[in-house]
Amino acid sequence: MNKAETADEILRTIRQLIRRVSEHSRYLSRNVGLTMPQFVCLKAIGQLEEQGTELITVAGVAQAVQLSPATVSRIIDRLTRAGFVTRVRSEKDRRKVHLSLTLSGSERYHALPT
């Protein structure tokens, strides 16, 4: 296989992956009621809570899901408005905001598809 054929095969594979991710994202929106980024962030917060992580921050979630903190902050805003996540400002350091799942968020987390 020459370089041009290899490059074409790689591009075809990337397009297939993008299409599958898009299809799965639409499935999640329809059946779970969350966008893919919301799903990933909710799952990350739930997993961090299960691991016993005491201080879950936007930066920690951003690192776990490999998105920028600014992007994760906007996603957390939507999850907060939906009643799945709460934000609590730290008493020791007012600059830090700790995240946790609400009862509704915990129920949604445990019902998430794998």
Secondary structure as a PSIPRED ss2 file (coil, helix, strand):
# PSIPRED VFORMAT (PSIPRED V4.0)

   1 M C   1.000  0.000  0.000
   2 N C   1.000  0.000  0.000
   3 K H   0.000  1.000  0.000
   4 A H   0.000  1.000  0.000
   5 E H   0.000  1.000  0.000
   6 T H   0.000  1.000  0.000
   7 A H   0.000  1.000  0.000
   8 D H   0.000  1.000  0.000
   9 E H   0.000  1.000  0.000
  10 I H   0.000  1.000  0.000
  11 L H   0.000  1.000  0.000
  12 R H   0.000  1.000  0.000
  13 T H   0.000  1.000  0.000
  14 I H   0.000  1.000  0.000
  15 R H   0.000  1.000  0.000
  16 Q H   0.000  1.000  0.000
  17 L H   0.000  1.000  0.000
  18 I H   0.000  1.000  0.000
  19 R H   0.000  1.000  0.000
  20 R H   0.000  1.000  0.000
  21 V H   0.000  1.000  0.000
  22 S H   0.000  1.000  0.000
  23 E H   0.000  1.000  0.000
  24 H H   0.000  1.000  0.000
  25 S H   0.000  1.000  0.000
  26 R H   0.000  1.000  0.000
  27 Y H   0.000  1.000  0.000
  28 L H   0.000  1.000  0.000
  29 S H   0.000  1.000  0.000
  30 R H   0.000  1.000  0.000
  31 N H   0.000  1.000  0.000
  32 V C   1.000  0.000  0.000
  33 G C   1.000  0.000  0.000
  34 L C   1.000  0.000  0.000
  35 T C   1.000  0.000  0.000
  36 M H   0.000  1.000  0.000
  37 P H   0.000  1.000  0.000
  38 Q H   0.000  1.000  0.000
  39 F H   0.000  1.000  0.000
  40 V H   0.000  1.000  0.000
  41 C H   0.000  1.000  0.000
  42 L H   0.000  1.000  0.000
  43 K H   0.000  1.000  0.000
  44 A H   0.000  1.000  0.000
  45 I H   0.000  1.000  0.000
  46 G H   0.000  1.000  0.000
  47 Q H   0.000  1.000  0.000
  48 L H   0.000  1.000  0.000
  49 E H   0.000  1.000  0.000
  50 E H   0.000  1.000  0.000
  51 Q C   1.000  0.000  0.000
  52 G C   1.000  0.000  0.000
  53 T C   1.000  0.000  0.000
  54 E C   1.000  0.000  0.000
  55 L C   1.000  0.000  0.000
  56 I C   1.000  0.000  0.000
  57 T C   1.000  0.000  0.000
  58 V H   0.000  1.000  0.000
  59 A H   0.000  1.000  0.000
  60 G H   0.000  1.000  0.000
  61 V H   0.000  1.000  0.000
  62 A H   0.000  1.000  0.000
  63 Q H   0.000  1.000  0.000
  64 A H   0.000  1.000  0.000
  65 V H   0.000  1.000  0.000
  66 Q C   1.000  0.000  0.000
  67 L C   1.000  0.000  0.000
  68 S C   1.000  0.000  0.000
  69 P H   0.000  1.000  0.000
  70 A H   0.000  1.000  0.000
  71 T H   0.000  1.000  0.000
  72 V H   0.000  1.000  0.000
  73 S H   0.000  1.000  0.000
  74 R H   0.000  1.000  0.000
  75 I H   0.000  1.000  0.000
  76 I H   0.000  1.000  0.000
  77 D H   0.000  1.000  0.000
  78 R H   0.000  1.000  0.000
  79 L H   0.000  1.000  0.000
  80 T H   0.000  1.000  0.000
  81 R H   0.000  1.000  0.000
  82 A C   1.000  0.000  0.000
  83 G C   1.000  0.000  0.000
  84 F C   1.000  0.000  0.000
  85 V E   0.000  0.000  1.000
  86 T E   0.000  0.000  1.000
  87 R E   0.000  0.000  1.000
  88 V E   0.000  0.000  1.000
  89 R E   0.000  0.000  1.000
  90 S C   1.000  0.000  0.000
  91 E C   1.000  0.000  0.000
  92 K C   1.000  0.000  0.000
  93 D C   1.000  0.000  0.000
  94 R C   1.000  0.000  0.000
  95 R C   1.000  0.000  0.000
  96 K C   1.000  0.000  0.000
  97 V E   0.000  0.000  1.000
  98 H E   0.000  0.000  1.000
  99 L E   0.000  0.000  1.000
 100 S E   0.000  0.000  1.000
 101 L E   0.000  0.000  1.000
 102 T C   1.000  0.000  0.000
 103 L H   0.000  1.000  0.000
 104 S H   0.000  1.000  0.000
 105 G H   0.000  1.000  0.000
 106 S H   0.000  1.000  0.000
 107 E H   0.000  1.000  0.000
 108 R H   0.000  1.000  0.000
 109 Y H   0.000  1.000  0.000
 110 H H   0.000  1.000  0.000
 111 A H   0.000  1.000  0.000
 112 L C   1.000  0.000  0.000
 113 P C   1.000  0.000  0.000
 114 T C   1.000  0.000  0.000
